[in-house]
C-alpha cells in the first residue's frame, strides 16, 4: 500500500476531495488555489517531495503549482542543459568508492576543507589571495587533493566504462 500509485500521489499532493481529484488513467488534478490557501495558513496538506512512496512515470498531476513554477524557472536554463551530459560532466551519484578509498578521501577532505575555509576567511577579511595562491595550491596538493582526484577518477572509470 505504501508504494501504491494513489497513496503515493496523495502523500505528494494531498487527499482526494480536499486538494486532489482522481481523473482516472493515471491522471490527477490538484486544486492549486486550495493548496496555496492551506500553505499560506501553514497547513501543509501533503508531504510534497518528502513522501514515503513512489509515483510512476505515467502519472500526470495537473495544476501542480510548485511544479509549474519550477518548470517556468527552468526554461531559462534549457539551452545550457542541452550541452550537459549527466555522466561525463559531473560525478554521478551512483559512483561509490570502496571502504578503504572512501576513508582516504574523507580524511584528505577534512584537512583540505580546514585549510580552504581558513584561507578563504582570511582572504575575505584581509586580502592576499594573489600573493598566497601558489603556496595555497601547493599546500592542498600536499594534503591529498591530487590523490583524491585520482581515487575519484578510478571509481568513475570503474562505474562508467
mmCIF file of the C-alpha atoms, coordinates in Angstrom:
data_MODEL
# 
_entry.id   MODEL 
# 
loop_
_atom_site.group_PDB 
_atom_site.id 
_atom_site.type_symbol 
_atom_site.label_atom_id 
_atom_site.label_alt_id 
_atom_site.label_comp_id 
_atom_site.label_asym_id 
_atom_site.label_entity_id 
_atom_site.label_seq_id 
_atom_site.pdbx_PDB_ins_code 
_atom_site.Cartn_x 
_atom_site.Cartn_y 
_atom_site.Cartn_z 
_atom_site.occupancy 
_atom_site.B_iso_or_equiv 
_atom_site.pdbx_formal_charge 
_atom_site.auth_seq_id 
_atom_site.auth_comp_id 
_atom_site.auth_asym_id 
_atom_site.auth_atom_id 
_atom_site.pdbx_PDB_model_num 
ATOM 1   C CA . UNK A 1 1   ? 0.000   0.000  0.000   1.00 0.00 ? 1   UNK A CA 1 
ATOM 2   C CA . UNK A 1 2   ? 2.823   2.430  0.856   1.00 0.00 ? 2   UNK A CA 1 
ATOM 3   C CA . UNK A 1 3   ? 4.059   2.397  -2.733  1.00 0.00 ? 3   UNK A CA 1 
ATOM 4   C CA . UNK A 1 4   ? 0.666   2.240  -4.422  1.00 0.00 ? 4   UNK A CA 1 
ATOM 5   C CA . UNK A 1 5   ? 0.125   4.932  -7.023  1.00 0.00 ? 5   UNK A CA 1 
ATOM 6   C CA . UNK A 1 6   ? -2.925  6.515  -5.400  1.00 0.00 ? 6   UNK A CA 1 
ATOM 7   C CA . UNK A 1 7   ? -1.459  6.527  -1.901  1.00 0.00 ? 7   UNK A CA 1 
ATOM 8   C CA . UNK A 1 8   ? 1.814   7.993  -3.166  1.00 0.00 ? 8   UNK A CA 1 
ATOM 9   C CA . UNK A 1 9   ? 0.039   10.706 -5.170  1.00 0.00 ? 9   UNK A CA 1 
ATOM 10  C CA . UNK A 1 10  ? -1.997  11.662 -2.083  1.00 0.00 ? 10  UNK A CA 1 
ATOM 11  C CA . UNK A 1 11  ? 1.163   11.883 0.012   1.00 0.00 ? 11  UNK A CA 1 
ATOM 12  C CA . UNK A 1 12  ? 2.621   14.161 -2.640  1.00 0.00 ? 12  UNK A CA 1 
ATOM 13  C CA . UNK A 1 13  ? -0.379  16.395 -3.403  1.00 0.00 ? 13  UNK A CA 1 
ATOM 14  C CA . UNK A 1 14  ? -2.935  15.980 -0.613  1.00 0.00 ? 14  UNK A CA 1 
ATOM 15  C CA . UNK A 1 15  ? -6.102  13.996 -0.046  1.00 0.00 ? 15  UNK A CA 1 
ATOM 16  C CA . UNK A 1 16  ? -8.757  13.188 -2.618  1.00 0.00 ? 16  UNK A CA 1 
ATOM 17  C CA . UNK A 1 17  ? -11.695 15.517 -2.134  1.00 0.00 ? 17  UNK A CA 1 
ATOM 18  C CA . UNK A 1 18  ? -9.625  18.131 -0.321  1.00 0.00 ? 18  UNK A CA 1 
ATOM 19  C CA . UNK A 1 19  ? -6.833  19.247 -2.659  1.00 0.00 ? 19  UNK A CA 1 
ATOM 20  C CA . UNK A 1 20  ? -6.812  16.455 -5.219  1.00 0.00 ? 20  UNK A CA 1 
ATOM 21  C CA . UNK A 1 21  ? -9.122  14.642 -7.630  1.00 0.00 ? 21  UNK A CA 1 
ATOM 22  C CA . UNK A 1 22  ? -8.565  11.328 -9.391  1.00 0.00 ? 22  UNK A CA 1 
ATOM 23  C CA . UNK A 1 23  ? -9.357  11.856 -13.078 1.00 0.00 ? 23  UNK A CA 1 
ATOM 24  C CA . UNK A 1 24  ? -8.615  8.231  -13.973 1.00 0.00 ? 24  UNK A CA 1 
ATOM 25  C CA . UNK A 1 25  ? -5.988  6.771  -16.301 1.00 0.00 ? 25  UNK A CA 1 
ATOM 26  C CA . UNK A 1 26  ? -3.039  7.818  -14.053 1.00 0.00 ? 26  UNK A CA 1 
ATOM 27  C CA . UNK A 1 27  ? -4.142  11.469 -14.189 1.00 0.00 ? 27  UNK A CA 1 
ATOM 28  C CA . UNK A 1 28  ? -4.874  13.631 -11.165 1.00 0.00 ? 28  UNK A CA 1 
ATOM 29  C CA . UNK A 1 29  ? -5.772  17.293 -10.722 1.00 0.00 ? 29  UNK A CA 1 
ATOM 30  C CA . UNK A 1 30  ? -4.516  19.376 -7.842  1.00 0.00 ? 30  UNK A CA 1 
ATOM 31  C CA . UNK A 1 31  ? -6.660  22.271 -6.638  1.00 0.00 ? 31  UNK A CA 1 
ATOM 32  C CA . UNK A 1 32  ? -3.829  24.790 -6.716  1.00 0.00 ? 32  UNK A CA 1 
ATOM 33  C CA . UNK A 1 33  ? -5.938  27.569 -5.173  1.00 0.00 ? 33  UNK A CA 1 
ATOM 34  C CA . UNK A 1 34  ? -6.874  25.388 -2.202  1.00 0.00 ? 34  UNK A CA 1 
ATOM 35  C CA . UNK A 1 35  ? -3.278  24.171 -1.913  1.00 0.00 ? 35  UNK A CA 1 
ATOM 36  C CA . UNK A 1 36  ? -1.902  27.726 -1.878  1.00 0.00 ? 36  UNK A CA 1 
ATOM 37  C CA . UNK A 1 37  ? -4.515  28.800 0.674   1.00 0.00 ? 37  UNK A CA 1 
ATOM 38  C CA . UNK A 1 38  ? -3.631  25.939 3.006   1.00 0.00 ? 38  UNK A CA 1 
ATOM 39  C CA . UNK A 1 39  ? 0.087   26.591 2.613   1.00 0.00 ? 39  UNK A CA 1 
ATOM 40  C CA . UNK A 1 40  ? -0.423  30.291 3.360   1.00 0.00 ? 40  UNK A CA 1 
ATOM 41  C CA . UNK A 1 41  ? -2.197  29.272 6.582   1.00 0.00 ? 41  UNK A CA 1 
ATOM 42  C CA . UNK A 1 42  ? 0.757   26.994 7.488   1.00 0.00 ? 42  UNK A CA 1 
ATOM 43  C CA . UNK A 1 43  ? -1.419  23.916 6.989   1.00 0.00 ? 43  UNK A CA 1 
ATOM 44  C CA . UNK A 1 44  ? 0.679   21.929 4.556   1.00 0.00 ? 44  UNK A CA 1 
ATOM 45  C CA . UNK A 1 45  ? -1.816  19.364 3.244   1.00 0.00 ? 45  UNK A CA 1 
ATOM 46  C CA . UNK A 1 46  ? 0.778   16.982 1.789   1.00 0.00 ? 46  UNK A CA 1 
ATOM 47  C CA . UNK A 1 47  ? 4.325   15.725 2.212   1.00 0.00 ? 47  UNK A CA 1 
ATOM 48  C CA . UNK A 1 48  ? 5.250   17.011 -1.264  1.00 0.00 ? 48  UNK A CA 1 
ATOM 49  C CA . UNK A 1 49  ? 8.775   15.830 -2.135  1.00 0.00 ? 49  UNK A CA 1 
ATOM 50  C CA . UNK A 1 50  ? 9.180   14.178 1.289   1.00 0.00 ? 50  UNK A CA 1 
ATOM 51  C CA . UNK A 1 51  ? 6.697   11.436 0.578   1.00 0.00 ? 51  UNK A CA 1 
ATOM 52  C CA . UNK A 1 52  ? 7.428   7.832  1.517   1.00 0.00 ? 52  UNK A CA 1 
ATOM 53  C CA . UNK A 1 53  ? 6.154   6.369  -1.705  1.00 0.00 ? 53  UNK A CA 1 
ATOM 54  C CA . UNK A 1 54  ? 6.715   6.105  -5.428  1.00 0.00 ? 54  UNK A CA 1 
ATOM 55  C CA . UNK A 1 55  ? 4.971   7.884  -8.272  1.00 0.00 ? 55  UNK A CA 1 
ATOM 56  C CA . UNK A 1 56  ? 5.268   6.019  -11.592 1.00 0.00 ? 56  UNK A CA 1 
ATOM 57  C CA . UNK A 1 57  ? 6.396   7.883  -14.704 1.00 0.00 ? 57  UNK A CA 1 
ATOM 58  C CA . UNK A 1 58  ? 2.998   7.530  -16.382 1.00 0.00 ? 58  UNK A CA 1 
ATOM 59  C CA . UNK A 1 59  ? 1.318   9.645  -13.671 1.00 0.00 ? 59  UNK A CA 1 
ATOM 60  C CA . UNK A 1 60  ? 0.310   13.206 -14.565 1.00 0.00 ? 60  UNK A CA 1 
ATOM 61  C CA . UNK A 1 61  ? -0.656  15.725 -11.899 1.00 0.00 ? 61  UNK A CA 1 
ATOM 62  C CA . UNK A 1 62  ? -2.389  18.725 -13.448 1.00 0.00 ? 62  UNK A CA 1 
ATOM 63  C CA . UNK A 1 63  ? -2.441  22.070 -11.674 1.00 0.00 ? 63  UNK A CA 1 
ATOM 64  C CA . UNK A 1 64  ? 0.644   21.368 -9.559  1.00 0.00 ? 64  UNK A CA 1 
ATOM 65  C CA . UNK A 1 65  ? 1.530   24.981 -8.818  1.00 0.00 ? 65  UNK A CA 1 
ATOM 66  C CA . UNK A 1 66  ? 5.007   24.181 -7.484  1.00 0.00 ? 66  UNK A CA 1 
ATOM 67  C CA . UNK A 1 67  ? 5.949   22.016 -10.486 1.00 0.00 ? 67  UNK A CA 1 
ATOM 68  C CA . UNK A 1 68  ? 4.666   24.606 -12.931 1.00 0.00 ? 68  UNK A CA 1 
ATOM 69  C CA . UNK A 1 69  ? 6.618   27.311 -11.102 1.00 0.00 ? 69  UNK A CA 1 
ATOM 70  C CA . UNK A 1 70  ? 9.813   25.232 -11.228 1.00 0.00 ? 70  UNK A CA 1 
ATOM 71  C CA . UNK A 1 71  ? 9.298   24.456 -14.923 1.00 0.00 ? 71  UNK A CA 1 
ATOM 72  C CA . UNK A 1 72  ? 8.906   28.165 -15.647 1.00 0.00 ? 72  UNK A CA 1 
ATOM 73  C CA . UNK A 1 73  ? 12.143  28.978 -13.808 1.00 0.00 ? 73  UNK A CA 1 
ATOM 74  C CA . UNK A 1 74  ? 13.960  26.110 -15.526 1.00 0.00 ? 74  UNK A CA 1 
ATOM 75  C CA . UNK A 1 75  ? 13.177  27.476 -19.003 1.00 0.00 ? 75  UNK A CA 1 
ATOM 76  C CA . UNK A 1 76  ? 15.997  29.973 -18.545 1.00 0.00 ? 76  UNK A CA 1 
ATOM 77  C CA . UNK A 1 77  ? 18.480  27.092 -18.362 1.00 0.00 ? 77  UNK A CA 1 
ATOM 78  C CA . UNK A 1 78  ? 17.187  24.827 -21.160 1.00 0.00 ? 78  UNK A CA 1 
ATOM 79  C CA . UNK A 1 79  ? 19.813  25.916 -23.680 1.00 0.00 ? 79  UNK A CA 1 
ATOM 80  C CA . UNK A 1 80  ? 22.675  25.352 -21.218 1.00 0.00 ? 80  UNK A CA 1 
ATOM 81  C CA . UNK A 1 81  ? 21.287  21.965 -20.200 1.00 0.00 ? 81  UNK A CA 1 
ATOM 82  C CA . UNK A 1 82  ? 21.273  20.845 -23.825 1.00 0.00 ? 82  UNK A CA 1 
ATOM 83  C CA . UNK A 1 83  ? 25.088  20.865 -23.634 1.00 0.00 ? 83  UNK A CA 1 
ATOM 84  C CA . UNK A 1 84  ? 25.220  18.871 -20.388 1.00 0.00 ? 84  UNK A CA 1 
ATOM 85  C CA . UNK A 1 85  ? 25.996  15.166 -20.225 1.00 0.00 ? 85  UNK A CA 1 
ATOM 86  C CA . UNK A 1 86  ? 24.793  13.663 -16.921 1.00 0.00 ? 86  UNK A CA 1 
ATOM 87  C CA . UNK A 1 87  ? 27.614  11.093 -16.898 1.00 0.00 ? 87  UNK A CA 1 
ATOM 88  C CA . UNK A 1 88  ? 30.588  12.868 -18.470 1.00 0.00 ? 88  UNK A CA 1 
ATOM 89  C CA . UNK A 1 89  ? 30.085  16.323 -16.987 1.00 0.00 ? 89  UNK A CA 1 
ATOM 90  C CA . UNK A 1 90  ? 29.823  15.508 -13.293 1.00 0.00 ? 90  UNK A CA 1 
ATOM 91  C CA . UNK A 1 91  ? 30.372  12.689 -10.832 1.00 0.00 ? 91  UNK A CA 1 
ATOM 92  C CA . UNK A 1 92  ? 27.217  10.520 -10.980 1.00 0.00 ? 92  UNK A CA 1 
ATOM 93  C CA . UNK A 1 93  ? 25.723  9.847  -7.550  1.00 0.00 ? 93  UNK A CA 1 
ATOM 94  C CA . UNK A 1 94  ? 25.937  6.093  -8.078  1.00 0.00 ? 94  UNK A CA 1 
ATOM 95  C CA . UNK A 1 95  ? 29.758  6.174  -8.125  1.00 0.00 ? 95  UNK A CA 1 
ATOM 96  C CA . UNK A 1 96  ? 30.895  4.856  -4.750  1.00 0.00 ? 96  UNK A CA 1 
ATOM 97  C CA . UNK A 1 97  ? 34.493  4.236  -3.690  1.00 0.00 ? 97  UNK A CA 1 
ATOM 98  C CA . UNK A 1 98  ? 35.239  1.132  -1.644  1.00 0.00 ? 98  UNK A CA 1 
ATOM 99  C CA . UNK A 1 99  ? 35.699  1.449  2.139   1.00 0.00 ? 99  UNK A CA 1 
ATOM 100 C CA . UNK A 1 100 ? 39.468  1.944  2.005   1.00 0.00 ? 100 UNK A CA 1 
ATOM 101 C CA . UNK A 1 101 ? 39.390  4.652  -0.663  1.00 0.00 ? 101 UNK A CA 1 
ATOM 102 C CA . UNK A 1 102 ? 36.367  6.289  0.940   1.00 0.00 ? 102 UNK A CA 1 
ATOM 103 C CA . UNK A 1 103 ? 38.278  6.605  4.219   1.00 0.00 ? 103 UNK A CA 1 
ATOM 104 C CA . UNK A 1 104 ? 41.286  8.102  2.426   1.00 0.00 ? 104 UNK A CA 1 
ATOM 105 C CA . UNK A 1 105 ? 39.086  10.595 0.567   1.00 0.00 ? 105 UNK A CA 1 
ATOM 106 C CA . UNK A 1 106 ? 37.265  11.547 3.756   1.00 0.00 ? 106 UNK A CA 1 
ATOM 107 C CA . UNK A 1 107 ? 40.449  12.025 5.770   1.00 0.00 ? 107 UNK A CA 1 
ATOM 108 C CA . UNK A 1 108 ? 42.013  14.093 2.985   1.00 0.00 ? 108 UNK A CA 1 
ATOM 109 C CA . UNK A 1 109 ? 38.838  16.163 2.613   1.00 0.00 ? 109 UNK A CA 1 
ATOM 110 C CA . UNK A 1 110 ? 38.861  17.022 6.311   1.00 0.00 ? 110 UNK A CA 1 
ATOM 111 C CA . UNK A 1 111 ? 42.342  18.513 6.070   1.00 0.00 ? 111 UNK A CA 1 
ATOM 112 C CA . UNK A 1 112 ? 41.657  20.157 2.702   1.00 0.00 ? 112 UNK A CA 1 
ATOM 113 C CA . UNK A 1 113 ? 38.441  21.802 3.889   1.00 0.00 ? 113 UNK A CA 1 
ATOM 114 C CA . UNK A 1 114 ? 40.005  23.000 7.154   1.00 0.00 ? 114 UNK A CA 1 
ATOM 115 C CA . UNK A 1 115 ? 42.740  24.679 5.135   1.00 0.00 ? 115 UNK A CA 1 
ATOM 116 C CA . UNK A 1 116 ? 40.382  26.028 2.461   1.00 0.00 ? 116 UNK A CA 1 
ATOM 117 C CA . UNK A 1 117 ? 37.888  27.516 4.921   1.00 0.00 ? 117 UNK A CA 1 
ATOM 118 C CA . UNK A 1 118 ? 40.612  29.241 6.929   1.00 0.00 ? 118 UNK A CA 1 
ATOM 119 C CA . UNK A 1 119 ? 42.302  30.617 3.822   1.00 0.00 ? 119 UNK A CA 1 
ATOM 120 C CA . UNK A 1 120 ? 39.016  31.793 2.318   1.00 0.00 ? 120 UNK A CA 1 
ATOM 121 C CA . UNK A 1 121 ? 38.062  33.575 5.531   1.00 0.00 ? 121 UNK A CA 1 
ATOM 122 C CA . UNK A 1 122 ? 41.439  35.257 5.708   1.00 0.00 ? 122 UNK A CA 1 
ATOM 123 C CA . UNK A 1 123 ? 41.298  36.387 2.075   1.00 0.00 ? 123 UNK A CA 1 
ATOM 124 C CA . UNK A 1 124 ? 37.768  37.727 2.511   1.00 0.00 ? 124 UNK A CA 1 
ATOM 125 C CA . UNK A 1 125 ? 38.728  39.806 5.537   1.00 0.00 ? 125 UNK A CA 1 
ATOM 126 C CA . UNK A 1 126 ? 42.338  40.748 4.852   1.00 0.00 ? 126 UNK A CA 1 
ATOM 127 C CA . UNK A 1 127 ? 43.012  40.049 1.175   1.00 0.00 ? 127 UNK A CA 1 
ATOM 128 C CA . UNK A 1 128 ? 46.222  38.471 -0.077  1.00 0.00 ? 128 UNK A CA 1 
ATOM 129 C CA . UNK A 1 129 ? 44.842  35.799 -2.367  1.00 0.00 ? 129 UNK A CA 1 
ATOM 130 C CA . UNK A 1 130 ? 47.054  36.763 -5.322  1.00 0.00 ? 130 UNK A CA 1 
ATOM 131 C CA . UNK A 1 131 ? 50.252  36.659 -3.276  1.00 0.00 ? 131 UNK A CA 1 
ATOM 132 C CA . UNK A 1 132 ? 49.351  33.424 -1.458  1.00 0.00 ? 132 UNK A CA 1 
ATOM 133 C CA . UNK A 1 133 ? 47.647  31.423 -4.209  1.00 0.00 ? 133 UNK A CA 1 
ATOM 134 C CA . UNK A 1 134 ? 50.584  29.290 -5.367  1.00 0.00 ? 134 UNK A CA 1 
ATOM 135 C CA . UNK A 1 135 ? 51.527  28.342 -1.795  1.00 0.00 ? 135 UNK A CA 1 
ATOM 136 C CA . UNK A 1 136 ? 47.872  27.568 -1.064  1.00 0.00 ? 136 UNK A CA 1 
ATOM 137 C CA . UNK A 1 137 ? 47.591  25.225 -4.064  1.00 0.00 ? 137 UNK A CA 1 
ATOM 138 C CA . UNK A 1 138 ? 50.841  23.503 -3.061  1.00 0.00 ? 138 UNK A CA 1 
ATOM 139 C CA . UNK A 1 139 ? 49.510  23.041 0.477   1.00 0.00 ? 139 UNK A CA 1 
ATOM 140 C CA . UNK A 1 140 ? 46.269  21.473 -0.805  1.00 0.00 ? 140 UNK A CA 1 
ATOM 141 C CA . UNK A 1 141 ? 48.267  19.141 -3.032  1.00 0.00 ? 141 UNK A CA 1 
ATOM 142 C CA . UNK A 1 142 ? 50.370  18.117 -0.015  1.00 0.00 ? 142 UNK A CA 1 
ATOM 143 C CA . UNK A 1 143 ? 47.143  17.396 1.898   1.00 0.00 ? 143 UNK A CA 1 
ATOM 144 C CA . UNK A 1 144 ? 45.991  14.905 -0.742  1.00 0.00 ? 144 UNK A CA 1 
ATOM 145 C CA . UNK A 1 145 ? 43.987  16.912 -3.269  1.00 0.00 ? 145 UNK A CA 1 
ATOM 146 C CA . UNK A 1 146 ? 45.573  15.163 -6.262  1.00 0.00 ? 146 UNK A CA 1 
ATOM 147 C CA . UNK A 1 147 ? 45.252  11.801 -4.502  1.00 0.00 ? 147 UNK A CA 1 
ATOM 148 C CA . UNK A 1 148 ? 41.517  12.396 -4.125  1.00 0.00 ? 148 UNK A CA 1 
ATOM 149 C CA . UNK A 1 149 ? 41.188  13.317 -7.793  1.00 0.00 ? 149 UNK A CA 1 
ATOM 150 C CA . UNK A 1 150 ? 42.980  10.090 -8.773  1.00 0.00 ? 150 UNK A CA 1 
ATOM 151 C CA . UNK A 1 151 ? 40.797  7.996  -6.457  1.00 0.00 ? 151 UNK A CA 1 
ATOM 152 C CA . UNK A 1 152 ? 37.581  9.552  -7.749  1.00 0.00 ? 152 UNK A CA 1 
ATOM 153 C CA . UNK A 1 153 ? 38.789  9.065  -11.324 1.00 0.00 ? 153 UNK A CA 1 
ATOM 154 C CA . UNK A 1 154 ? 39.458  5.392  -10.600 1.00 0.00 ? 154 UNK A CA 1 
ATOM 155 C CA . UNK A 1 155 ? 35.937  4.872  -9.277  1.00 0.00 ? 155 UNK A CA 1 
ATOM 156 C CA . UNK A 1 156 ? 34.340  6.967  -12.023 1.00 0.00 ? 156 UNK A CA 1 
ATOM 157 C CA . UNK A 1 157 ? 36.092  4.780  -14.606 1.00 0.00 ? 157 UNK A CA 1 
ATOM 158 C CA . UNK A 1 158 ? 35.024  1.614  -12.774 1.00 0.00 ? 158 UNK A CA 1 
ATOM 159 C CA . UNK A 1 159 ? 31.353  2.580  -12.783 1.00 0.00 ? 159 UNK A CA 1 
ATOM 160 C CA . UNK A 1 160 ? 31.029  4.304  -16.158 1.00 0.00 ? 160 UNK A CA 1 
ATOM 161 C CA . UNK A 1 161 ? 33.174  2.251  -18.525 1.00 0.00 ? 161 UNK A CA 1 
# 
